[in-house]
Amino acid sequence: MYAKMPSRLKELREQRAWTKTETAKRLGVGTSTYSNWEYGLREPDIDRLSQMADLYGVTVDYLIGRSNQLPTVDLSQNKIDFMYKGQKVPESEMKIVRRLLNSKND
């Protein structure tokens, strides 16, 4: 049993303000299936673990508690697509985000 996985799934889902139903749809599973993973009643197979890691932008090791290291992203890189509520953030808005973050260092 992956003891940390249920709490990490819940935390990652809530950070995105997704419901369990919405998350289950994104993964192509039933709400009760996803809920069972989040409650720690069942464990997903390796393919679903990988799919969830991709969905949340973390590693499988992070999901199952073998690592506490979250990936970092350099916002100054223009080749990265950022998503917000399932939609790509337009480059014009990313310029605003970068400007705001850069002003914090002034």
N, C-alpha and C positions, 0 to 999 in steps of 0.2 A: 504494500500500500504506500502511495506517495502522500505522506502526511501533510506537506505544505501545499499540494496542488489545489485542494478545494478553496482555501483562502486566497491563493494567488489568482485563481480563475475569477473569483468574486471581485477581488480588488481591481483586476485589469478590466473587467466588464463595467464596473461602476465608474472607473476613471473615464470611460467613454460615454457614460450615461446611457448605456444600452440596457434594455430589459432582457430577462432570460429568454423570452420568446424571440426577440429580435436577434439575439446572439445565436440561438438555435437555428433560426432561418439562415443566417450567414454561414453556418456550418453544415447546413443541409440535414439536420437531425431534428427530432421531436423535442419539444420543450421539456418533457419529463426526462428524456435522455440527458439533455444538458444539465438540468437541475440535479439529477443523480450524481453527475460528475462534480458539480459545485458543492453538493452536500457531502461528498465523500462516500456515497453509497455504492458507487460503481466506478470503474476506471475505464477510460477510453483506450482503444487499441493504438498502436504506434502511428498509424496513418492519421488518426484523428488528433493525436498529440501534436504531430507535425503541422497539421492544418490549423490547430489552435495557436501554435507558436507563430505561424505566419500571420494569422489574423491579428494577433496582439503585438506583433513585432518584437517578440522575445525568442529566446532559445527554448528547446525542449528541456534542457537542463534547468533553466530557470523555473519553468512550469512545475517540474517534479521536485524541486527543492535541492537539486545537486549543486546549484550555483545561486548566489545572491546578486550576481552581476547583471544589471540591466544594460542593454545596448545604449551607446551614446551616439548622438548624431551631431555632425558639424553643420549648423544652419547656414554657414557661409558657402557651402557647396550648392551650386546651382543645379546639379544633375540629379538631385533627390526630389521625388514627388511626395509632397506632404498631403495628408488627407485630414479632413474635418467632417465628422458626421457622414462618412462614407463618400464624400465628394473631394476631388482634387482641389487644393487651394490654388487659386490663380496666381501666377507669378507677380502680378501687380500687387496683390495682397501680401505675398511673401516679402516683397521689398519693404513694405510697411513694418512687418514683423522684424525683419533684420535691422531696420533703422531704429526701432524701439529698443531692441536688445543691445545694439551698439551704443545707444545713448545712456544705458545703465553703466557703461564702463567709463563714461566721461567724468 
